[in-house]
Amino acid sequence: MTEHHVKLTGAELGALWSSYMVESGSGPMLTYFVETSEDEEIKAVINKALQHSKKHLSELTNLFKEEGFPIPLGFSEKDVNLQAPKLYSDTFVLNFIRNLGKAGIETNGAAFSSAAREDIRKLYLSYLNDAATIEDEAKQLLLNKGIYIRPPFIEMPTEVTFVEKESFLRGWLGERRPLIADEIVHIFMNYTNNVYGKALLMGFSQTTKDEKLRKYYIRGIELARDILDTLSGLLEGSSLPVPMTWDSEISSSTVPPFSDKLMLFQATGLNAISLAHIGGSIAMSVRRDIAAKYVNQLKNVGLYAEDGIELMISYGWFERPPQALNRSELALKK
């Protein structure tokens, strides 16, 4: 038996299914952004991301056919209205592309690491390279236009020193030490992620025609606002600058460019990324009060994410991912 025909592992099946759903959901949004973008340089980067997405979707479809794996329903041109007015500014869309690249680096890197079959490793290595290229090009364009938000600068150490007191870990009472570099990086990352997510949900909340979904997006906006308040306080406590928000990057249009199914799918995707980042931030936060704040955020975002999945299920939009056999259920059928 050749390596190509070795049975796919559960990790490989799960990664491939998730990749298909993400690429399927990205395509309609990227098509709309190409249609509405006014800046030619930004449009070129969007179009490159769209071509990558189409290529990936075609490769995944062919692979599923070869393996006899049912092709997910996903999303299509039916989930986008290309005649809808411009909802997001070109600046926001460029940040959307960069976030797409960042997410691709994380998920494709994880899929590559967990893959055993050679063809799947090669597939995800190419997807990882594509994601890194898109993220880098979007970042460079943001830098060229003077709109890239850099993490805060801190002073360069002049010598090697060691922590002498356990108070380095504390943060509840008395004088708190300034943030260390790793804590700053994660606070900044979570702050900018919530700025991005808040703006995306603002667009969804003002264009959806479903009142239940509108309330869900507004709740997400309020949750992001609370997280931003907490994180900005941490930055200000160490005399570090707080990045700007992107609320002004949303137009006044109330015409939905995307289907409710696609918008809710994107919202649940944001939740999953947020939970992963918060979990990593807890591990990298030495000051106890910071870790405690993240634990609280993990609980709140987790509850919000669960409600989002329940909404998808109630609307009949949640496609079942690959899963292990239910042996108990099989036994009862006999």
C-alpha positions as CSV (number, residue, x, y, z in Angstrom):
1,M,0.0,0.0,0.0
2,T,1.4,3.4,-0.9
3,E,1.6,6.2,1.5
4,H,-1.1,8.1,-0.4
5,H,-3.7,5.4,0.3
6,V,-3.0,5.1,4.0
7,K,-6.3,5.8,5.8
8,L,-6.7,9.4,7.1
9,T,-6.4,9.8,10.8
10,G,-9.0,11.6,12.9
11,A,-6.7,14.6,13.2
12,E,-6.3,14.8,9.4
13,L,-10.0,14.4,8.8
14,G,-10.9,17.1,11.3
15,A,-8.3,19.5,9.9
16,L,-9.4,18.9,6.3
17,W,-13.1,19.4,7.2
18,S,-12.4,22.6,9.1
19,S,-10.2,23.9,6.3
20,Y,-13.0,23.3,3.8
21,M,-15.5,25.2,6.0
22,V,-13.2,28.1,6.6
23,E,-12.2,28.4,2.9
24,S,-15.8,28.1,1.8
25,G,-16.9,30.8,4.3
26,S,-14.0,33.1,3.3
27,G,-14.7,33.0,-0.5
28,P,-18.0,34.9,-0.5
29,M,-16.7,37.6,1.8
30,L,-13.5,38.1,-0.2
31,T,-15.5,38.3,-3.4
32,Y,-17.6,41.1,-1.9
33,F,-14.5,42.9,-0.7
34,V,-12.9,42.7,-4.2
35,E,-16.2,44.1,-5.6
36,T,-16.4,47.0,-3.1
37,S,-12.7,47.9,-2.6
38,E,-11.7,51.3,-4.0
39,D,-7.9,51.2,-3.3
40,E,-6.2,49.3,-6.1
41,E,-3.3,48.1,-3.9
42,I,-5.6,46.7,-1.3
43,K,-7.8,45.2,-4.0
44,A,-4.8,43.3,-5.3
45,V,-4.0,41.8,-1.9
46,I,-7.7,40.8,-1.5
47,N,-7.8,39.2,-4.9
48,K,-4.6,37.2,-4.1
49,A,-6.2,35.9,-0.9
50,L,-9.4,35.0,-2.9
51,Q,-7.3,33.1,-5.5
52,H,-5.6,31.2,-2.7
53,S,-9.0,30.4,-1.2
54,K,-10.4,29.1,-4.5
55,K,-7.3,27.0,-5.1
56,H,-7.5,25.5,-1.6
57,L,-11.2,24.7,-1.9
58,S,-10.7,23.0,-5.3
59,E,-7.8,20.9,-3.8
60,L,-9.8,19.9,-0.8
61,T,-12.9,19.0,-2.9
62,N,-10.7,16.7,-5.1
63,L,-9.2,15.1,-2.0
64,F,-12.6,14.4,-0.5
65,K,-13.7,12.8,-3.7
66,E,-10.6,10.6,-3.8
67,E,-11.2,9.5,-0.2
68,G,-14.9,9.0,-0.6
69,F,-15.5,11.7,2.1
70,P,-18.9,13.6,1.7
71,I,-18.2,17.1,0.6
72,P,-19.5,19.6,3.2
73,L,-22.3,22.0,2.1
74,G,-20.5,25.0,3.3
75,F,-21.1,28.3,1.6
76,S,-21.5,29.6,-2.0
77,E,-22.3,32.7,-4.1
78,K,-25.9,32.4,-2.6
79,D,-24.4,33.7,0.7
80,V,-23.2,37.0,-0.7
81,N,-25.0,40.0,-2.2
82,L,-22.5,41.8,-4.5
83,Q,-25.0,44.6,-5.1
84,A,-25.0,45.6,-1.4
85,P,-23.4,49.0,-0.7
86,K,-19.9,49.2,0.8
87,L,-20.1,48.2,4.5
88,Y,-16.5,48.2,5.6
89,S,-13.7,50.6,4.8
90,D,-10.7,49.5,2.7
91,T,-8.5,50.0,5.8
92,F,-10.7,47.5,7.8
93,V,-10.8,45.1,4.9
94,L,-7.0,45.1,4.8
95,N,-6.9,44.3,8.5
96,F,-9.5,41.5,7.8
97,I,-7.1,40.1,5.2
98,R,-4.2,40.2,7.7
99,N,-6.3,38.5,10.4
100,L,-7.2,35.8,7.8
101,G,-3.5,35.3,7.2
102,K,-2.8,35.2,11.0
103,A,-5.5,32.6,11.6
104,G,-4.3,30.6,8.6
105,I,-0.7,30.5,10.1
106,E,-2.1,29.2,13.4
107,T,-4.5,26.6,12.0
108,N,-2.5,25.4,9.1
109,G,0.6,25.2,11.3
110,A,-1.3,23.0,13.8
111,A,-2.7,20.8,11.0
112,F,0.8,20.4,9.4
113,S,2.2,19.4,12.8
114,S,-0.5,16.8,13.5
115,A,-0.6,15.3,10.0
116,A,1.1,12.0,9.3
117,R,0.4,11.2,5.7
118,E,2.9,12.8,3.3
119,D,0.4,14.3,0.9
120,I,-1.5,15.9,3.8
121,R,1.8,17.3,5.2
122,K,2.7,18.8,1.8
123,L,-0.8,20.2,1.4
124,Y,-0.7,22.0,4.8
125,L,2.9,23.2,4.3
126,S,1.7,24.9,1.1
127,Y,-1.3,26.4,2.9
128,L,1.0,27.6,5.7
129,N,3.2,29.3,3.2
130,D,0.2,30.9,1.5
131,A,-1.2,32.2,4.8
132,A,2.2,33.6,5.8
133,T,2.6,35.3,2.4
134,I,-0.9,37.0,2.6
135,E,-0.3,38.1,6.2
136,D,3.1,39.5,5.3
137,E,1.8,41.4,2.2
138,A,-1.1,42.8,4.1
139,K,1.2,43.9,7.0
140,Q,3.6,45.5,4.5
141,L,0.8,47.4,2.8
142,L,-0.4,48.6,6.2
143,L,3.1,49.8,7.0
144,N,3.5,51.5,3.6
145,K,0.2,53.4,4.2
146,G,1.2,54.4,7.7
147,I,-1.8,52.6,9.3
148,Y,-0.1,49.5,10.9
149,I,-0.6,49.5,14.7
150,R,2.7,48.4,16.2
151,P,2.9,46.8,19.7
152,P,4.2,49.2,22.4
153,F,7.9,50.0,22.6
154,I,9.8,49.3,25.8
155,E,13.3,50.2,27.0
156,M,16.1,47.9,26.0
157,P,17.7,46.1,29.0
158,T,21.3,47.2,29.8
159,E,22.3,44.1,31.8
160,V,21.2,40.7,32.9
161,T,19.3,40.7,36.2
162,F,17.4,38.2,38.3
163,V,14.0,38.5,40.1
164,E,14.7,38.6,43.8
165,K,11.2,38.8,45.4
166,E,8.0,36.7,45.0
167,S,6.1,40.0,44.8
168,F,7.1,39.8,41.1
169,L,4.1,37.4,40.8
170,R,1.6,39.4,42.8
171,G,-0.8,42.0,41.5
172,W,-3.7,42.1,43.8
173,L,-2.7,44.5,46.6
174,G,0.0,47.2,47.0
175,E,2.3,48.3,44.2
176,R,2.1,46.3,41.0
177,R,5.3,45.8,39.0
178,P,5.3,47.0,35.3
179,L,4.3,44.6,32.7
180,I,7.0,42.3,31.2
181,A,7.4,41.9,27.5
182,D,5.4,38.6,27.1
183,E,2.5,40.1,29.0
184,I,2.5,43.2,26.8
185,V,2.5,41.1,23.7
186,H,-0.5,39.1,24.7
187,I,-2.4,42.1,26.1
188,F,-1.8,43.9,22.8
189,M,-2.8,40.8,20.7
190,N,-6.0,40.3,22.6
191,Y,-6.8,44.1,22.5
192,T,-6.4,44.3,18.7
193,N,-8.3,41.1,18.2
194,N,-11.2,42.5,20.1
195,V,-11.0,45.8,18.3
196,Y,-11.3,43.8,15.0
197,G,-14.0,41.5,16.2
198,K,-16.1,44.4,17.7
199,A,-16.0,46.2,14.3
200,L,-16.9,43.1,12.4
201,L,-19.9,42.4,14.6
202,M,-21.0,46.1,14.4
203,G,-21.4,45.6,10.6
204,F,-23.3,42.3,11.2
205,S,-25.6,43.9,13.8
206,Q,-26.7,46.7,11.6
207,T,-27.3,44.6,8.5
208,T,-29.0,41.4,9.8
209,K,-32.7,41.3,9.5
210,D,-33.1,38.7,12.2
211,E,-33.7,40.2,15.6
212,K,-32.4,37.2,17.6
213,L,-29.1,37.4,15.7
214,R,-28.9,41.2,16.1
215,K,-29.2,40.8,19.8
216,Y,-26.4,38.1,19.7
217,Y,-24.1,40.4,17.8
218,I,-24.8,43.4,20.1
219,R,-24.0,41.2,23.1
220,G,-20.7,40.3,21.4
221,I,-20.0,44.0,20.9
222,E,-20.6,44.7,24.6
223,L,-18.5,41.7,25.6
224,A,-15.6,43.0,23.4
225,R,-16.0,46.5,24.9
226,D,-15.7,45.1,28.5
227,I,-12.5,43.2,27.5
228,L,-11.1,46.3,25.8
229,D,-11.7,48.3,29.0
230,T,-9.9,45.7,31.1
231,L,-6.9,45.4,28.7
232,S,-6.6,49.2,28.2
233,G,-6.4,49.5,32.0
234,L,-3.5,47.1,32.1
235,L,-1.6,49.0,29.4
236,E,-2.3,52.4,31.0
237,G,-1.1,51.0,34.4
238,S,2.3,50.6,32.9
239,S,2.2,53.9,31.0
240,L,1.9,52.2,27.6
241,P,-0.2,53.5,24.7
242,V,-3.6,52.0,24.0
243,P,-4.4,51.3,20.3
244,M,-7.3,53.0,18.6
245,T,-10.6,51.3,17.8
246,W,-12.0,50.9,14.3
247,D,-15.7,51.8,15.0
248,S,-15.5,54.6,12.4
249,E,-14.5,52.1,9.7
250,I,-18.1,50.9,9.3
251,S,-20.4,52.7,6.9
252,S,-24.1,53.5,7.7
253,S,-25.4,50.9,5.3
254,T,-28.1,48.6,6.6
255,V,-28.2,46.4,3.5
256,P,-26.8,42.9,4.3
257,P,-24.0,41.9,2.0
258,F,-23.8,38.4,3.6
259,S,-26.4,35.8,4.5
260,D,-27.3,35.4,8.2
261,K,-25.8,31.9,8.1
262,L,-22.4,33.2,6.9
263,M,-22.3,36.0,9.4
264,L,-23.1,33.7,12.3
265,F,-20.4,31.3,11.1
266,Q,-17.9,34.1,11.0
267,A,-18.9,35.2,14.5
268,T,-18.5,31.6,15.9
269,G,-15.1,31.5,14.2
270,L,-14.0,34.6,16.0
271,N,-15.1,33.1,19.3
272,A,-13.0,30.0,18.7
273,I,-9.9,32.1,17.9
274,S,-10.5,34.3,20.9
275,L,-10.7,31.3,23.3
276,A,-7.5,29.9,21.9
277,H,-5.7,33.2,22.3
278,I,-7.0,33.8,25.9
279,G,-5.9,30.3,26.9
280,G,-2.4,31.0,25.6
281,S,-2.3,34.4,27.3
282,I,-3.1,32.8,30.7
283,A,0.0,30.6,30.3
284,M,2.2,33.5,29.5
285,S,1.0,35.9,32.2
286,V,3.2,35.8,35.3
287,R,1.4,38.4,37.3
288,R,-1.5,36.7,39.0
289,D,-4.1,39.5,38.6
290,I,-3.6,39.4,34.8
291,A,-4.1,35.7,34.7
292,A,-7.2,36.0,36.8
293,K,-8.6,38.6,34.4
294,Y,-8.0,36.2,31.5
295,V,-9.7,33.4,33.3
296,N,-12.8,35.6,33.7
297,Q,-12.7,36.5,30.0
298,L,-12.3,32.8,29.1
299,K,-15.6,32.1,31.0
300,N,-17.5,34.9,29.4
301,V,-16.3,34.3,25.9
302,G,-16.9,30.5,26.4
303,L,-20.5,31.1,27.4
304,Y,-21.0,33.5,24.4
305,A,-19.4,30.9,22.0
306,E,-21.7,28.2,23.3
307,D,-24.8,30.3,22.7
308,G,-23.5,31.0,19.2
309,I,-23.3,27.2,18.4
310,E,-26.7,26.7,19.9
311,L,-28.1,29.4,17.6
312,M,-26.5,27.6,14.6
313,I,-28.0,24.3,15.6
314,S,-31.5,25.9,16.2
315,Y,-31.4,27.4,12.7
316,G,-30.2,24.1,11.1
317,W,-26.9,25.6,10.0
318,F,-24.4,23.6,12.0
319,E,-22.9,20.9,9.9
320,R,-21.7,17.9,11.8
321,P,-17.9,17.6,11.9
322,P,-16.2,14.2,11.5
323,Q,-16.6,12.3,14.8
324,A,-15.8,9.0,16.4
325,L,-18.4,6.2,16.2
326,N,-21.0,6.1,19.0
327,R,-20.5,2.5,20.0
328,S,-23.3,2.5,22.6
329,E,-25.7,3.7,20.0
330,L,-24.6,1.0,17.5
331,A,-25.0,-1.7,20.2
332,L,-28.6,-0.5,20.9
333,K,-29.6,-0.8,17.2
334,K,-28.9,-4.6,17.2
